[in-house]
Amino acid sequence: MLAYQLLPGEGIEGLRCVVMPERPLSLCEVRVKVHAVALNHRDLTVAAGNYLVAVDDPIIPCSDGAGEVVEAGHGVTRFRVGDRVIASFFPHWHDGVTSQDKIRHALGGDVDGMLAQEVILDENALVHIPPSMDYVDAATLPCAGVTAWNAIFVSSHTRPGDSVLLLGTGGVSVLGLQMARAAGLRAIVTSSSDEKLRRTRELGAHHTINYRHTPDWHEEVLKATGGLGANVVVEVGGKGTVNRSVSAVAMGGTVAIIGGVSGFGGEVNPATLVSSAKRLVGIYVGSRTMLEDVVRFVSAAHIEPVVDRVFPFHQAQDAYSYMESGSHFGKVVIAVH
Ligand SMILES: NC(=O)c1ccc[n+]([C@@H]2O[C@H](COP(=O)([O-])OP(=O)(O)OC[C@H]3O[C@@H](n4cnc5c(N)ncnc54)[C@H](OP(=O)(O)O)[C@@H]3O)[C@@H](O)[C@H]2O)c1
């Protein structure tokens, strides 16, 4: 069985394909033949050694993979051989609000992840995928899909007709745009690229802003919402964007703090939140139940996640480099055969 390994801190160049020995399953474990793995910005962070949790030994990277059950332990009740599955980002966060115990491991972060021909996971870390969904589309959902869902539909008081501001056109934001439109929300999108903005309009974005040409894009968001502001902001920018996001959100609205593509840090003046009852909410992906809800919604709404490029397994390093270049729109996927 082939797998990629990486010692966090070595960078993308440290990614190497190795032969891994197979081991027998324990009672409640499932062996999954992986068909597709989707990359996230977080995988670059892990490679760079800047992820939230540190490890001393090489790990199999990547959290998001889809595949087929090829063997089930004797105690497994939720899956059978032949079932098509995706893995949940946090193997121990099944439901409810988060806790230290539930997020103690994250696939491809401090424990082995999905960039391998086969993986072994506890049955409770897996979710069924419906027959209508292919492996590539399914692989996009565990991190980017669940994070966007949690931000827009779980941690915010979103109602049909509300407006959502999505920053940039990476994996979280484009899936957020697709889900927001399918749920009847108005979508405002920012990007550094007019061409990418054109593509978001094709996906149903109501208003688009080039943040390079319009550095004070928060004022444009206020204009586009009749002075009210967006009800939810999917804040992936970090220190370079968070204060503009606070300015762009409506009274009583939510800035869902997700990422830091411009770096983490900066300061938010609490006074800017008080009289307008604005909420800042931290988002850390989500639970298996949220992943099940995302799969159900994406399937029912016939959403086809935007996949920019699919790389073959032997070009995993190229897939990482492409992601790092920032030229992608939506998701980058590695097909595993
Ligand atoms: N907290 C969590 O649970 C969680 C989960 C998933 C992701 N994240 C974080 O969320 C962020 C996005 O993740 P991703 O996987 O969607 O990344 P991604 O696919 O690499 O997309 C990043 C996008 O951000 C945009 N961007 C870059 N600089 C920007 C800026 N100054 N202002 C606005 N947009 C900017 C770019 O869009 P354009 O090319 O259109 O300009 C770029 O394509 C990362 O920081 C990631 O670590 C956190």
Ligand as a Chemical Component Dictionary entry (heavy atoms), coordinates in Angstrom:
data_LIG
# 
_chem_comp.id                   LIG 
_chem_comp.type                 NON-POLYMER 
_chem_comp.pdbx_formal_charge   0 
_chem_comp.three_letter_code    LIG 
# 
loop_
_chem_comp_atom.comp_id 
_chem_comp_atom.atom_id 
_chem_comp_atom.alt_atom_id 
_chem_comp_atom.type_symbol 
_chem_comp_atom.charge 
_chem_comp_atom.model_Cartn_x 
_chem_comp_atom.model_Cartn_y 
_chem_comp_atom.model_Cartn_z 
_chem_comp_atom.pdbx_ordinal 
LIG N1  N1  N 0  -11.304 27.329 11.203 1  
LIG C1  C1  C 0  -11.522 26.288 10.424 2  
LIG O1  O1  O 0  -12.140 25.315 10.811 3  
LIG C2  C2  C 0  -11.054 26.346 8.999  4  
LIG C3  C3  C 0  -11.539 25.420 8.084  5  
LIG C4  C4  C 0  -11.166 25.564 6.734  6  
LIG C5  C5  C 0  -10.293 26.586 6.360  7  
LIG N2  N2  N 1  -9.811  27.413 7.322  8  
LIG C6  C6  C 0  -8.928  28.527 6.968  9  
LIG O2  O2  O 0  -9.676  29.373 6.098  10 
LIG C7  C7  C 0  -8.795  29.942 5.135  11 
LIG C8  C8  C 0  -9.272  29.588 3.745  12 
LIG O3  O3  O 0  -9.165  28.180 3.563  13 
LIG P1  P1  P 0  -9.392  27.516 2.121  14 
LIG O4  O4  O 0  -9.009  26.090 2.247  15 
LIG O5  O5  O -1 -10.698 27.921 1.600  16 
LIG O6  O6  O 0  -8.218  28.288 1.327  17 
LIG P2  P2  P 0  -7.917  28.408 -0.213 18 
LIG O7  O7  O 0  -8.728  27.453 -0.999 19 
LIG O8  O8  O 0  -6.430  28.369 -0.348 20 
LIG O9  O9  O 0  -8.419  29.873 -0.587 21 
LIG C9  C9  C 0  -7.786  31.009 -0.124 22 
LIG C10 C10 C 0  -8.357  32.205 -0.898 23 
LIG O10 O10 O 0  -8.311  33.320 -0.048 24 
LIG C11 C11 C 0  -8.349  34.474 -0.862 25 
LIG N3  N3  N 0  -7.500  35.505 -0.261 26 
LIG C12 C12 C 0  -6.172  35.547 -0.169 27 
LIG N4  N4  N 0  -5.807  36.691 0.427  28 
LIG C13 C13 C 0  -6.935  37.372 0.700  29 
LIG C14 C14 C 0  -7.226  38.609 1.276  30 
LIG N5  N5  N 0  -6.241  39.414 1.737  31 
LIG N6  N6  N 0  -8.518  38.998 1.386  32 
LIG C15 C15 C 0  -9.515  38.200 0.952  33 
LIG N7  N7  N 0  -9.307  37.002 0.394  34 
LIG C16 C16 C 0  -8.022  36.610 0.267  35 
LIG C17 C17 C 0  -7.883  34.084 -2.262 36 
LIG O11 O11 O 0  -8.997  34.297 -3.126 37 
LIG P3  P3  P 0  -8.859  35.103 -4.510 38 
LIG O12 O12 O 0  -7.842  34.324 -5.309 39 
LIG O13 O13 O 0  -10.224 35.063 -5.077 40 
LIG O14 O14 O 0  -8.405  36.493 -4.193 41 
LIG C18 C18 C 0  -7.560  32.595 -2.103 42 
LIG O15 O15 O 0  -7.938  31.839 -3.214 43 
LIG C19 C19 C 0  -7.397  29.430 5.486  44 
LIG O16 O16 O 0  -6.774  30.342 6.365  45 
LIG C20 C20 C 0  -7.682  28.140 6.219  46 
LIG O17 O17 O 0  -6.642  27.729 7.063  47 
LIG C21 C21 C 0  -10.169 27.309 8.617  48 
# 
loop_
_chem_comp_bond.comp_id 
_chem_comp_bond.atom_id_1 
_chem_comp_bond.atom_id_2 
_chem_comp_bond.value_order 
_chem_comp_bond.pdbx_ordinal 
LIG N1  C1  SING 1  
LIG C1  O1  DOUB 2  
LIG C1  C2  SING 3  
LIG C2  C3  SING 4  
LIG C2  C21 DOUB 5  
LIG C3  C4  DOUB 6  
LIG C4  C5  SING 7  
LIG C5  N2  DOUB 8  
LIG N2  C6  SING 9  
LIG N2  C21 SING 10 
LIG C6  O2  SING 11 
LIG C6  C20 SING 12 
LIG O2  C7  SING 13 
LIG C7  C8  SING 14 
LIG C7  C19 SING 15 
LIG C8  O3  SING 16 
LIG O3  P1  SING 17 
LIG P1  O4  DOUB 18 
LIG P1  O5  SING 19 
LIG P1  O6  SING 20 
LIG O6  P2  SING 21 
LIG P2  O7  DOUB 22 
LIG P2  O8  SING 23 
LIG P2  O9  SING 24 
LIG O9  C9  SING 25 
LIG C9  C10 SING 26 
LIG C10 O10 SING 27 
LIG C10 C18 SING 28 
LIG O10 C11 SING 29 
LIG C11 N3  SING 30 
LIG C11 C17 SING 31 
LIG N3  C12 SING 32 
LIG N3  C16 SING 33 
LIG C12 N4  DOUB 34 
LIG N4  C13 SING 35 
LIG C13 C14 SING 36 
LIG C13 C16 DOUB 37 
LIG C14 N5  SING 38 
LIG C14 N6  DOUB 39 
LIG N6  C15 SING 40 
LIG C15 N7  DOUB 41 
LIG N7  C16 SING 42 
LIG C17 O11 SING 43 
LIG C17 C18 SING 44 
LIG O11 P3  SING 45 
LIG P3  O12 DOUB 46 
LIG P3  O13 SING 47 
LIG P3  O14 SING 48 
LIG C18 O15 SING 49 
LIG C19 O16 SING 50 
LIG C19 C20 SING 51 
LIG C20 O17 SING 52 
# 
